[in-house]
Amino acid sequence: MQQLTEKKKVTIMIAIITAMFFAAINQTIIGVAMPRIISKLGGMDYYSWAITIYLLTSTVASVLVGKLSDIYGRKPFILTGIALFSIGALLSGFSTDIFQLITYRGIQGAGAGIIMSTAFTAMGDLYAPRERAKWGGIMSAVFGVSSVLGPLMGGYIVDHLDWHWVFWIFLPIGVIAFLLIMIHFPKVPKQEGESVDYFGSLFLTLTIVPMLLAFSWAGNGPGKHAWGSWQIIGLFASTIIALIVFIMIERKVKTPVLPLGLFKNSIFTVSNLVGFFLNAGMMGAIIYVPFFVQGVKGISPTMAGYVAMPMSIAMLATSAI
């Protein structure tokens, strides 16, 4: 797609950035609003699952869609991602208990994973490497803007409106993003001779899912299991076994979902390790700081949004630099 005119490329990037903003702003709004939502629906013991299920399904969707979009093009998948995310957001607003919310958040997560994986790879399709840094900075700034606006809006909505609007208020942006991509994003012919690493995708998923379940279920309190319990040890054992099988598959398959040769590049390995720890800390702050300041300190959701602002503003400034 690099042969497209600059005007056409910019139009497509605007459409992609709109889709990313739609997914990102919904997620950052939820962080501050979730304590109030859980207090309305009940099920405080399952608080972390309303967040974890979103991350789980988005991770799995990213893994599965990455190679498929290489073969069949980005357009059908990013449209599917927007549709799934919109449906999940709509249904989440109609939740009557915590289990419905967890289910619908899972649908949202699947849509978000598809949007994010196809958005960044589409940028690589459109632009040569020397131009990608500029657009990568702009796309990162989308997360910065959403992380500033999201907590403030989430706090304001649950303080002054019904909590359902946390999920519904940005649905029109999803419709706009869907239409922009449907109209402007070019359809790419299927790449012949390419194959999908289904077994690799399966065992990568079987590596990630038990590991996330183990860390979510381990600990003290209702519904938790001790770190030394057979449930947690079994989940970690499943993770290790699936990882070993995954590595064996990736060493032999023609088109691996995760080429192991990438890890021989120290830049790739170190940058991903750094990204892992940075994002772990960032997600922990986004999820649990609002819970702490509202549940422990007794601060209103609106004020909790202001507590989250310094980190968000710093993220926005440094991503631009």
C-alpha positions as CSV (number, residue, x, y, z in Angstrom):
1,M,0.0,0.0,0.0
2,Q,3.0,2.3,0.1
3,Q,2.3,3.3,-3.5
4,L,-0.8,5.2,-2.5
5,T,-0.9,9.0,-2.6
6,E,0.1,10.8,0.6
7,K,-3.4,12.2,0.9
8,K,-4.9,8.7,0.7
9,K,-2.4,7.5,3.3
10,V,-3.2,10.3,5.7
11,T,-6.9,9.7,5.3
12,I,-6.5,6.0,6.1
13,M,-4.3,6.8,9.2
14,I,-7.0,9.2,10.4
15,A,-9.5,6.4,10.2
16,I,-7.1,4.0,12.0
17,I,-6.4,6.6,14.7
18,T,-10.1,7.2,15.2
19,A,-10.6,3.4,15.8
20,M,-7.7,3.3,18.2
21,F,-9.0,6.3,20.1
22,F,-12.4,4.7,20.4
23,A,-10.9,1.5,21.9
24,A,-8.4,3.4,24.1
25,I,-10.8,6.0,25.6
26,N,-13.3,3.3,26.6
27,Q,-10.6,1.4,28.5
28,T,-9.3,4.4,30.4
29,I,-12.8,5.6,31.3
30,I,-13.5,2.2,32.8
31,G,-10.5,2.3,35.1
32,V,-11.9,5.1,37.3
33,A,-15.5,4.2,36.9
34,M,-15.2,0.5,37.7
35,P,-15.3,0.8,41.6
36,R,-18.7,2.6,41.3
37,I,-20.0,0.1,38.7
38,I,-19.0,-2.9,40.9
39,S,-20.7,-1.2,43.9
40,K,-23.9,-1.0,41.8
41,L,-23.8,-4.5,40.4
42,G,-22.3,-6.3,43.4
43,G,-19.6,-8.9,43.2
44,M,-16.6,-7.1,44.6
45,D,-14.7,-10.4,44.9
46,Y,-14.7,-10.5,41.1
47,Y,-13.5,-6.9,40.6
48,S,-10.2,-7.9,39.0
49,W,-11.9,-10.2,36.6
50,A,-13.8,-7.4,34.9
51,I,-10.4,-6.1,34.0
52,T,-8.5,-9.4,33.6
53,I,-11.0,-10.9,31.1
54,Y,-10.5,-7.8,28.8
55,L,-6.7,-8.2,28.8
56,L,-7.0,-12.0,28.4
57,T,-9.3,-11.9,25.3
58,S,-7.4,-9.0,23.7
59,T,-4.1,-10.9,24.1
60,V,-5.6,-14.0,22.5
61,A,-7.2,-12.1,19.7
62,S,-4.0,-10.3,18.9
63,V,-2.1,-13.6,18.6
64,L,-4.7,-15.2,16.3
65,V,-5.4,-12.2,14.1
66,G,-1.8,-11.1,13.4
67,K,-0.9,-13.7,10.8
68,L,-4.5,-13.9,9.4
69,S,-4.4,-10.2,8.6
70,D,-1.0,-10.7,6.9
71,I,-2.7,-13.2,4.5
72,Y,-6.2,-11.7,4.0
73,G,-5.4,-8.0,4.6
74,R,-6.1,-5.7,7.5
75,K,-9.4,-4.2,6.5
76,P,-11.8,-7.1,7.3
77,F,-10.2,-7.7,10.7
78,I,-10.1,-4.1,11.8
79,L,-13.8,-3.8,10.8
80,T,-14.5,-7.0,12.8
81,G,-12.6,-5.6,15.8
82,I,-14.6,-2.3,15.8
83,A,-17.8,-4.2,15.5
84,L,-17.0,-6.6,18.3
85,F,-15.8,-3.8,20.6
86,S,-19.0,-1.8,19.9
87,I,-21.2,-4.7,20.6
88,G,-19.3,-5.5,23.8
89,A,-19.6,-1.9,24.9
90,L,-23.3,-1.7,24.1
91,L,-24.0,-5.0,26.0
92,S,-21.8,-4.0,29.0
93,G,-24.1,-1.0,29.5
94,F,-27.0,-3.4,29.8
95,S,-25.4,-5.6,32.4
96,T,-27.5,-6.5,35.4
97,D,-24.8,-8.5,37.4
98,I,-21.0,-8.8,37.6
99,F,-21.0,-12.1,35.5
100,Q,-22.8,-10.4,32.6
101,L,-20.3,-7.5,32.8
102,I,-17.3,-9.9,32.8
103,T,-18.7,-11.7,29.7
104,Y,-19.4,-8.6,27.7
105,R,-16.0,-7.1,28.7
106,G,-14.5,-10.2,27.2
107,I,-16.2,-9.4,23.9
108,Q,-14.9,-5.9,24.2
109,G,-11.4,-7.2,24.8
110,A,-11.4,-9.4,21.7
111,G,-12.4,-6.4,19.6
112,A,-9.7,-4.3,21.2
113,G,-7.0,-6.9,20.5
114,I,-8.0,-7.0,16.9
115,I,-8.0,-3.2,16.5
116,M,-4.6,-2.8,18.2
117,S,-2.8,-5.6,16.3
118,T,-4.2,-4.5,12.9
119,A,-3.7,-0.8,13.5
120,F,0.0,-0.9,14.1
121,T,0.7,-3.4,11.3
122,A,-1.4,-1.3,8.9
123,M,0.9,1.6,9.6
124,G,3.8,-0.6,8.6
125,D,2.0,-1.5,5.3
126,L,1.4,2.2,4.5
127,Y,4.8,3.7,5.3
128,A,8.5,3.0,4.8
129,P,10.5,2.4,8.0
130,R,11.9,5.9,8.2
131,E,8.4,7.4,8.3
132,R,6.9,5.0,10.8
133,A,8.5,6.6,13.9
134,K,6.5,9.8,13.3
135,W,3.2,8.0,12.9
136,G,4.1,5.7,15.8
137,G,4.5,8.7,18.0
138,I,1.2,10.1,16.9
139,M,-0.5,6.7,17.6
140,S,1.1,6.6,21.0
141,A,-0.2,10.1,21.7
142,V,-3.7,8.8,21.1
143,F,-3.2,6.6,24.2
144,G,-1.9,9.7,26.1
145,V,-4.9,11.8,25.1
146,S,-7.3,9.1,26.1
147,S,-5.5,8.5,29.4
148,V,-6.0,12.2,30.2
149,L,-9.6,12.5,29.1
150,G,-10.7,9.0,30.1
151,P,-10.3,9.1,33.9
152,L,-11.8,12.6,34.1
153,M,-14.8,11.7,32.0
154,G,-15.3,8.3,33.7
155,G,-15.3,10.0,37.1
156,Y,-17.7,12.7,36.0
157,I,-20.1,10.3,34.3
158,V,-20.5,8.0,37.3
159,D,-20.9,11.0,39.6
160,H,-23.4,12.9,37.5
161,L,-25.0,10.4,35.1
162,D,-26.0,6.8,35.1
163,W,-23.0,4.4,35.0
164,H,-24.3,2.8,31.8
165,W,-23.1,5.9,29.9
166,V,-19.5,5.0,30.7
167,F,-19.9,2.3,28.0
168,W,-22.2,4.1,25.6
169,I,-21.0,7.7,25.4
170,F,-18.3,7.0,22.7
171,L,-20.2,4.5,20.6
172,P,-20.8,7.2,17.9
173,I,-17.0,7.4,17.5
174,G,-17.0,3.7,16.8
175,V,-19.6,4.1,14.1
176,I,-17.5,6.9,12.5
177,A,-14.4,4.8,12.6
178,F,-16.1,1.8,11.1
179,L,-17.5,3.9,8.2
180,L,-14.1,5.7,7.6
181,I,-12.2,2.4,7.3
182,M,-14.9,0.7,5.3
183,I,-14.8,3.6,2.7
184,H,-11.2,4.5,2.6
185,F,-9.1,1.4,3.6
186,P,-8.1,-0.4,0.4
187,K,-8.9,-4.1,0.1
188,V,-5.7,-6.2,-0.4
189,P,-5.7,-9.4,-2.4
190,K,-5.0,-12.6,-0.5
191,Q,-1.4,-13.6,-0.3
192,E,-1.1,-17.0,-2.0
193,G,1.3,-19.6,-0.7
194,E,1.1,-18.3,2.9
195,S,-0.1,-20.6,5.7
196,V,-1.4,-19.9,9.1
197,D,0.4,-21.4,12.1
198,Y,-2.8,-22.7,13.8
199,F,-1.0,-25.1,16.2
200,G,1.5,-22.4,17.2
201,S,-1.4,-20.0,17.8
202,L,-3.2,-22.6,19.9
203,F,-0.3,-23.4,22.1
204,L,0.7,-19.8,22.5
205,T,-2.8,-19.2,23.7
206,L,-2.6,-22.3,26.0
207,T,0.6,-20.7,27.4
208,I,-0.9,-17.3,28.1
209,V,-4.3,-18.3,29.4
210,P,-3.3,-20.6,32.3
211,M,-0.6,-18.2,33.4
212,L,-3.0,-15.3,33.6
213,L,-5.5,-17.5,35.4
214,A,-2.8,-18.6,37.9
215,F,-1.8,-15.0,38.8
216,S,-5.5,-13.9,39.0
217,W,-6.6,-16.8,41.2
218,A,-3.6,-17.0,43.5
219,G,-3.6,-15.2,46.9
220,N,-5.7,-14.8,50.0
221,G,-9.4,-14.0,50.2
222,P,-12.8,-15.3,48.9
223,G,-12.5,-17.2,45.6
224,K,-8.6,-17.3,45.9
225,H,-6.3,-20.3,46.1
226,A,-3.0,-20.5,48.0
227,W,0.2,-20.3,45.8
228,G,1.1,-23.8,46.8
229,S,-2.4,-25.3,46.0
230,W,-2.8,-27.9,43.4
231,Q,-5.0,-25.5,41.3
232,I,-2.3,-22.9,41.0
233,I,0.6,-25.4,40.6
234,G,-1.5,-27.2,37.9
235,L,-2.0,-23.9,36.0
236,F,1.7,-23.1,36.1
237,A,2.6,-26.6,35.1
238,S,0.1,-26.3,32.1
239,T,1.8,-23.1,31.2
240,I,5.3,-24.6,31.1
241,I,4.2,-27.7,29.1
242,A,2.3,-25.6,26.6
243,L,5.4,-23.3,26.3
244,I,7.7,-26.2,25.6
245,V,5.3,-27.6,22.9
246,F,4.9,-24.1,21.4
247,I,8.7,-23.7,21.1
248,M,9.0,-27.1,19.4
249,I,6.3,-26.2,16.9
250,E,7.8,-22.8,16.1
251,R,11.2,-24.4,15.4
252,K,9.7,-26.6,12.7
253,V,6.8,-24.8,11.2
254,K,7.2,-23.0,7.8
255,T,5.6,-19.7,8.8
256,P,5.7,-19.4,12.7
257,V,3.3,-17.1,14.5
258,L,6.3,-15.9,16.5
259,P,9.6,-16.5,14.7
260,L,12.1,-17.5,17.5
261,G,15.0,-16.1,15.4
262,L,13.8,-12.6,16.5
263,F,15.1,-13.2,20.0
264,K,18.6,-13.5,18.6
265,N,18.4,-9.7,18.0
266,S,19.3,-8.1,21.3
267,I,17.4,-4.9,20.4
268,F,14.2,-6.9,19.9
269,T,14.6,-8.9,23.1
270,V,15.7,-6.1,25.4
271,S,13.0,-3.6,24.1
272,N,10.3,-6.2,24.6
273,L,11.5,-7.0,28.1
274,V,11.5,-3.3,29.0
275,G,8.1,-2.9,27.4
276,F,6.8,-5.8,29.5
277,F,7.8,-4.4,32.8
278,L,6.7,-0.8,31.9
279,N,3.3,-1.9,30.8
280,A,2.8,-4.2,33.8
281,G,3.4,-1.2,36.1
282,M,1.3,1.1,34.0
283,M,-1.7,-1.3,33.8
284,G,-1.4,-1.9,37.6
285,A,-1.6,1.8,38.2
286,I,-4.4,2.4,35.8
287,I,-6.5,-0.4,37.4
288,Y,-5.8,-0.2,41.1
289,V,-4.9,3.4,41.9
290,P,-8.6,4.5,41.2
291,F,-9.8,1.5,43.3
292,F,-7.5,2.5,46.2
293,V,-8.3,6.2,46.2
294,Q,-12.1,5.6,46.0
295,G,-12.4,2.5,48.2
296,V,-9.7,3.2,50.8
297,K,-9.3,7.0,50.8
298,G,-13.0,7.7,50.2
299,I,-12.4,10.1,47.3
300,S,-15.1,10.7,44.7
301,P,-14.7,9.2,41.2
302,T,-14.4,12.7,39.8
303,M,-11.5,13.5,42.1
304,A,-10.0,10.1,41.4
305,G,-9.8,11.2,37.8
306,Y,-7.6,14.1,38.8
307,V,-5.4,11.8,40.8
308,A,-4.7,9.9,37.6
309,M,-3.9,13.0,35.6
310,P,-0.2,13.6,36.4
311,M,0.8,10.2,35.0
312,S,-1.4,10.7,31.9
313,I,-0.1,14.2,31.1
314,A,3.5,13.0,31.5
315,M,2.8,10.1,29.1
316,L,1.3,12.5,26.5
317,A,4.2,14.9,26.7
318,T,6.9,12.3,26.5
319,S,5.2,10.4,23.6
320,A,5.2,13.6,21.6
321,I,8.9,14.1,22.3
